[in-house]
Amino acid sequence: MGKLKTNKGVAKRFKITKTGKVKKVCCGQDHFNARETGNTKRNKRKDGTARKPLNKSVKALINKAM
C-alpha cells in the first residue's frame, strides 16, 4: 500500500498546533466587510479552535499522528 495523500483543501483551512489542537481561520473574511461593525471585524482577525468531533477527521485528512 502506498502513502496516503494529504487533502489539500483541508490542509489550507486548518493547522495542527504543537500540542495537537486544530486551529481554523474565522469564516467570512474575504469581502463585504465594510458593512461589519468594528467588533465583528476585530473578532474575525482571531483564529479559532475547531470543535472536538471535527479534530479526528481533520487530523486524518492531513495525515498527522493522533
HURAKA-V120998 format. One record per residue. N is the residue number from 0. RES is the residue in one letter. PHI is phi as a letter, one per 20 degrees, with the letter a starting at -180 (none if undefined). PSI is psi in radians with two decimals (none if undefined). OMEGA is omega as a letter, one per 30 degrees, with the letter a starting at -180 (none if undefined). Layout:
# HURAKA-V120998
[[N,RES,PHI,PSI,OMEGA] [N,RES,PHI,PSI,OMEGA]]
This chain:
# HURAKA-V120998
[[0,M,none,2.34,a] [1,G,f,-3.07,l] [2,K,f,2.67,l] [3,L,e,2.49,l] [4,K,e,2.49,l] [5,T,f,2.37,l] [6,N,f,1.90,a] [7,K,f,-0.58,l] [8,G,f,-0.70,l] [9,V,f,-0.68,a] [10,A,f,-0.54,l] [11,K,f,-0.47,a] [12,R,e,-0.43,a] [13,F,c,2.60,l] [14,K,c,2.51,l] [15,I,e,2.22,l] [16,T,e,3.00,a] [17,K,f,-0.57,a] [18,T,e,-0.08,l] [19,G,o,0.04,l] [20,K,f,2.71,l] [21,V,d,2.04,l] [22,K,e,2.51,l] [23,K,c,2.68,l] [24,V,e,2.47,l] [25,C,f,2.48,a] [26,C,e,2.85,l] [27,G,m,0.57,a] [28,Q,d,-0.02,a] [29,D,f,-0.99,a] [30,H,b,3.10,a] [31,F,m,0.64,a] [32,N,e,-0.12,a] [33,A,f,-0.53,a] [34,R,e,-0.14,a] [35,E,f,2.64,l] [36,T,f,2.90,a] [37,G,f,-0.68,a] [38,N,f,-0.71,a] [39,T,f,-0.76,l] [40,K,g,-0.77,a] [41,R,f,-0.72,a] [42,N,f,-0.52,l] [43,K,f,-0.34,a] [44,R,f,-0.45,a] [45,K,e,2.49,l] [46,D,e,2.55,l] [47,G,d,2.99,l] [48,T,d,2.54,a] [49,A,f,2.76,l] [50,R,f,2.72,a] [51,K,g,-0.76,a] [52,P,f,-0.44,a] [53,L,f,-0.43,a] [54,N,g,-0.82,a] [55,K,f,-0.77,a] [56,S,f,-0.62,l] [57,V,f,-0.77,l] [58,K,f,-0.62,l] [59,A,f,-0.68,a] [60,L,f,-0.51,l] [61,I,e,-0.19,l] [62,N,m,0.74,l] [63,K,e,2.57,l] [64,A,f,2.48,a] [65,M,e,none,none]]
